[in-house]
Amino acid sequence: MKDCFRSLSLSAPLLKALEDEGYRTPTPIQRDAIPPILTGRDVLGCAQTGTGKTAAFALPLLERLAAVAAKADAPRGGPRHPRVLVLAPTRELAIQIVESFATYGRHTSFRSTAIFGGVNQYHQVKALERGVDILVATPGRLIDLMDQRLVSLTQVRALVLDEADRMLDMGFIMPIRRIERALSKDRQTLLFSATMPPEIRELANAFLRDPITVTVTPVASLAPKIEQALFRVSRDRKQSLLEHLLATESMPRAVVFTKTKHGADRVAKRLMQRGVKADAIHGNKAQNRRQRTLEAFRNGSLRVLVATDVAARGLDVDDVSHVINFDLSMEPEAHVHRIGRTGRAGATGIAISFCDDSEVDLLRDIERLTRMRLPLRPLPATLAAMATVAADVDDAPRESSGRSHGRPQRGDRGGRPGGPQRGNGERASQGHSPKTRTSSQGHRPGASAAAMIDAPAQPRPNGMGARGRGRGRR
Ligand code: AMP
C-alpha cells in the first residue's frame, strides 16, 4: 500500500487509468514530485526521460483540474481556455505528452491538444476553438498563434517546462520568456530538465517560487541500467561496424544517432540495402511520415530507427535494446538524452558509441560531464582480422590521419584513407574469411581490407593533432 499510487491521494478516475496501463508502483520522481504538485507547490525536477516524469506532472495536474471542476462555483459553459500549459522542445515530445495526458485522463472529461510547427496550423486552431483544458506546445508555434491572437493564455494556472535544457539548447529562451510574461503570476510552475546548467538555474530562479527540488538521478549522471561501450573507429568504417554489430549481436530494436539529417538518410539507406529493416527520422521529413516511421518502430516492423538528436527528442518507445551513437553528440548533454532512449521503464539497455578521430574532444566532454569513462571495446575480430590481411598485402605508404589518439586498438594499423569501404561491412557481417572477402569483391585487396580496420593509428611525430593540439587520450 505504501508504495502504490493510492498512497499518493490520487482520485479514482486516475487510479483506474493507471491500472489500465499496468502501472503498480510510482517511480521515484512520481513518488517525490506528485505530493508537492498536488498541494500547488512549484517543482524543479532534475530528471531525464525514462524516469516516468511525464506522469509525475500529468497526474497531479489532472487531479488539480478535477478538484477545481468539482467546486460548486467552478466556471461552466463558454469556451474552455487552456488552464495547463506544457512547453516542450519538439513536436514528437509534445505529441507524446498530450498522449500521456489523454491516457492518464481517459476517465476524466478534460481535453488536451498539442500545437507544434512544421504542419499547417488549421487543425490546431480548430482544436483551440473547440476548447481545451491542457495545451501542450512547442514555443515557436505557440508564439505564432499568440501573435495571431488565436490562443488565449489568460486562464493558465499551471505552466510546465519539460526538457528545459533542450529548449534552451534549441534557442527557445526568448520565446519562453515571452510566453511566461503572457501568463498570470498567480500560477504554479514546474520545470523539468535532464541537466542543470547555470542557464537552467537562472530560468528556474526567474520563473519558480520557492520550489521543491526533486532529483531522481544525480545531475547529468546516467541511468544505472544502461551499459555503455565505446569503439574507436574511423569515420569511413562506422557503417561496416554498425552492420557487423547488427549481424552479430542480439539487437532487436535499436536507435542509431547521426549528426546530420543527410547522414541519417545515408545510414538508413545502406542498412536497407543490406536487408535490415531501417528508416530515418529527422526534421526534413513530413510530420505524417515521421509519425508513420515511429509507429513502425514502435510496433516492431522496423528494427532500426536512424535519427538526429532533435528528431529523436522525446522518443518514447519501450524496449529499445540498443542506442548506437554512430556520431558522437555535439553537446555532451545530448549524449545523456540519447542513451536515455534505452533502459526505459526498468529495462536494461545498451548504448554503444562510435568515436572517430575528429570526435575525441566530444568524447572527452561526454566523459567529463558524466564523470565516467566509456568502456572501450576492441573492434570485432572479423574487422581486426581484415587489418592483418591489409598489412600483408598492402605495402603502399599509409598516410597518417594526422591526429594523435594514443592507445591503438587491436588491429589498428595504417589504413588508406578514403579507400573503398562499401561492401566491407556486408562481407564482414556475413562472416566470410578475410581472403574470400577481399578477392571476391575484386577490389585491390589492400585497399579493401584496409578500409575495414580502425583509423590509422600513427601519431604525428610531435604527437599533435591535425589542428595542432594535443588531443585524445585514447
Ligand atoms: P517518461 O519518463 O515520462 O518518458 O516515461 C518513461 C516510460 O515509463 C513511459 O513509457 C511510461 O509509460 C512508463 N511509466 C511511467 N510511469 C510508470 C510507472 N509508475 N510504472 C510503469 N511504467 C511507467
Residues whose N, C-alpha, C, O or C-beta is under 5 A from the ligand:
A	BS01	AMP	Y23 R24 T25 P26 T27 Q48 T49 G50 T51 G52 K53 T54 A55 D316 A345
